Amino acid sequence: MDNLNKLLLALLLVAPSILAVTDPTQSLVITLEYNFGEITIGNLRIDNALYHGSKEEGGDYLLQIFSKDGEVVYNNKFRFPLITISEYEGLILQNISKKEIIMPYNEDFALIKVFDTKGNLKLDMNIGKDTGKCGDNLCQLGEDYKNCSSDCVARKIDKSYLIALIIVLTIVAVYLIFFRKLKKK
């Protein structure tokens, strides 16, 4: 019985870290595309992607999300990882890039704005839940692969719970095997 208590204690110590990794909270995933100074949204979806609570430190652009009441509910400074596309007389042109930003989802999100370092508005788009129009080649809030397969691709099932279960079962199996060998000696 003493070994069983040790096993339960070990599981209690490991469980919080496993549960923290497998947080089922929904996230808003925005893919921003930069093309020769123009910024557009390449994809916008609600997903079970894991939000780790971290933001980039600084950056050239500011992403702001506004609520239905016009209040700023999310801020994030970020950079586009620019891709070199050509070189002309020693001048390297870096003009195409994509940036995926993951944040906690809130049903009150209504508007997204992106500003450059000079405060110039580069993107202004309504992202309210019912603004998506199927067939516009943009997977928006309220659309998914079931109701608009032309805009949204099927997402893979979140396997984090399965991974957590495998880890717990492995710990239990190792524990049982180890202590059975000790009892035989």
C-alpha positions as CSV (number, residue, x, y, z in Angstrom):
1,M,0.0,0.0,0.0
2,D,2.9,2.3,0.6
3,N,4.0,2.0,-3.0
4,L,0.5,2.9,-4.1
5,N,0.6,6.1,-2.1
6,K,3.9,7.0,-3.7
7,L,2.4,6.4,-7.1
8,L,-0.6,8.6,-6.4
9,L,1.7,11.4,-5.0
10,A,3.8,11.2,-8.2
11,L,0.7,11.5,-10.4
12,L,-0.5,14.4,-8.4
13,L,2.8,16.2,-8.8
14,V,2.9,15.5,-12.6
15,A,-0.7,16.1,-13.4
16,P,-0.7,20.0,-13.1
17,S,2.1,20.3,-15.6
18,I,0.4,18.0,-18.1
19,L,-2.9,19.8,-17.7
20,A,-1.2,23.1,-18.3
21,V,0.2,21.9,-21.6
22,T,-3.3,20.6,-22.7
23,D,-5.4,23.7,-21.9
24,P,-8.5,23.4,-24.1
25,T,-9.2,27.1,-24.2
26,Q,-10.0,28.3,-27.7
27,S,-7.6,30.7,-29.4
28,L,-7.9,33.2,-32.2
29,V,-5.3,32.5,-34.9
30,I,-4.6,35.3,-37.3
31,T,-2.3,34.8,-40.3
32,L,-1.1,38.3,-41.5
33,E,0.5,38.5,-45.0
34,Y,2.9,41.3,-45.9
35,N,3.4,41.9,-49.6
36,F,5.3,45.0,-50.8
37,G,4.1,47.2,-47.9
38,E,0.5,46.0,-48.0
39,I,-0.9,43.9,-45.1
40,T,-3.8,41.5,-45.5
41,I,-5.3,38.7,-43.5
42,G,-4.5,35.4,-45.0
43,N,-6.5,33.3,-42.5
44,L,-8.6,34.0,-39.4
45,R,-9.9,31.1,-37.4
46,I,-10.9,30.0,-34.0
47,D,-8.8,27.0,-33.0
48,N,-7.7,24.8,-30.2
49,A,-4.2,26.0,-30.8
50,L,-2.3,26.4,-27.5
51,Y,-1.9,30.0,-26.4
52,H,1.1,30.3,-24.1
53,G,0.4,33.8,-22.9
54,S,3.5,35.2,-24.5
55,K,3.8,38.1,-27.0
56,E,6.8,39.2,-29.0
57,E,9.0,41.8,-27.3
58,G,8.7,44.9,-29.5
59,G,8.4,45.0,-33.2
60,D,7.7,47.2,-36.2
61,Y,4.0,46.7,-36.2
62,L,1.2,47.0,-33.7
63,L,-1.9,44.7,-33.9
64,Q,-4.9,45.9,-32.0
65,I,-8.2,44.2,-31.5
66,F,-11.3,46.2,-30.6
67,S,-14.5,45.0,-28.9
68,K,-18.0,45.8,-30.2
69,D,-17.9,48.8,-27.8
70,G,-14.8,50.2,-29.5
71,E,-12.5,49.4,-26.6
72,V,-9.0,48.0,-27.2
73,V,-9.1,44.4,-25.8
74,Y,-5.8,43.1,-27.3
75,N,-2.4,44.7,-28.2
76,N,0.6,43.0,-29.7
77,K,3.7,44.5,-31.2
78,F,5.3,42.1,-33.8
79,R,7.7,41.8,-36.7
80,F,7.3,40.2,-40.1
81,P,10.1,37.7,-40.8
82,L,10.9,39.2,-44.2
83,I,12.0,36.9,-47.0
84,T,14.6,38.0,-49.5
85,I,13.1,37.7,-53.0
86,S,15.6,39.4,-55.2
87,E,18.9,41.3,-55.3
88,Y,19.5,44.2,-57.6
89,E,22.8,46.0,-57.8
90,G,23.7,45.1,-54.2
91,L,20.2,46.1,-52.9
92,I,18.3,43.2,-51.3
93,L,14.5,43.5,-51.6
94,Q,12.6,41.9,-48.7
95,N,9.0,42.4,-49.5
96,I,7.0,39.2,-48.8
97,S,6.2,37.6,-45.5
98,K,3.6,35.9,-43.3
99,K,3.1,36.1,-39.6
100,E,0.8,33.9,-37.5
101,I,-0.4,35.4,-34.2
102,I,-2.2,33.3,-31.6
103,M,-4.2,34.9,-28.8
104,P,-7.0,33.9,-26.4
105,Y,-10.4,34.0,-28.2
106,N,-13.1,36.4,-27.0
107,E,-16.6,36.5,-28.5
108,D,-16.5,40.3,-28.1
109,F,-13.8,40.7,-30.8
110,A,-15.2,43.0,-33.5
111,L,-12.4,44.9,-35.3
112,I,-8.7,44.4,-36.1
113,K,-6.3,47.2,-36.9
114,V,-2.6,47.0,-37.7
115,F,-0.3,50.1,-37.6
116,D,3.3,50.5,-38.8
117,T,6.0,52.2,-36.7
118,K,4.9,55.6,-37.8
119,G,1.4,55.0,-36.7
120,N,0.0,54.6,-40.2
121,L,-3.0,52.4,-40.4
122,K,-2.1,49.4,-42.6
123,L,-5.1,47.1,-42.0
124,D,-8.6,47.8,-40.8
125,M,-11.0,44.8,-40.9
126,N,-14.2,43.9,-39.2
127,I,-13.8,40.4,-37.6
128,G,-17.1,40.1,-35.8
129,K,-18.4,36.6,-35.5
130,D,-21.0,37.0,-38.3
131,T,-18.9,38.9,-40.8
132,G,-17.5,36.0,-42.8
133,K,-18.8,35.5,-46.3
134,C,-18.4,32.0,-47.7
135,G,-16.5,32.1,-51.0
136,D,-14.3,35.1,-50.3
137,N,-11.2,32.8,-50.0
138,L,-10.7,33.9,-46.4
139,C,-11.6,31.6,-43.5
140,Q,-13.1,34.1,-41.0
141,L,-14.9,33.8,-37.7
142,G,-18.2,31.9,-38.0
143,E,-16.8,29.9,-40.9
144,D,-15.2,26.4,-40.7
145,Y,-14.5,23.6,-43.0
146,K,-18.0,22.1,-42.3
147,N,-20.0,25.2,-43.3
148,C,-17.6,26.7,-45.8
149,S,-15.1,24.2,-47.2
150,S,-14.2,26.6,-50.1
151,D,-12.6,29.0,-47.6
152,C,-11.5,26.8,-44.7
153,V,-9.4,23.6,-44.7
154,A,-10.1,20.8,-42.3
155,R,-8.1,21.1,-39.1
156,K,-6.4,18.2,-37.5
157,I,-7.8,17.0,-34.2
158,D,-6.0,18.3,-31.1
159,K,-4.0,15.4,-29.9
160,S,-2.6,17.0,-26.7
161,Y,-5.0,15.0,-24.5
162,L,-3.9,11.7,-26.1
163,I,-0.2,12.7,-25.5
164,A,-1.0,13.5,-21.9
165,L,-2.7,10.1,-21.4
166,I,0.3,8.3,-23.0
167,I,2.7,10.1,-20.6
168,V,0.6,9.2,-17.6
169,L,0.3,5.6,-18.6
170,T,4.0,5.4,-19.3
171,I,4.8,6.7,-15.8
172,V,2.4,4.2,-14.3
173,A,3.8,1.3,-16.3
174,V,7.4,2.3,-15.4
175,Y,6.5,2.6,-11.8
176,L,4.7,-0.8,-11.7
177,I,7.6,-2.6,-13.6
178,F,10.2,-1.0,-11.3
179,F,8.5,-1.9,-8.1
180,R,7.7,-5.5,-9.2
181,K,11.4,-6.0,-9.9
182,L,12.2,-4.7,-6.4
183,K,9.7,-7.1,-4.8
184,K,11.2,-10.1,-6.6
185,K,14.6,-9.3,-5.2
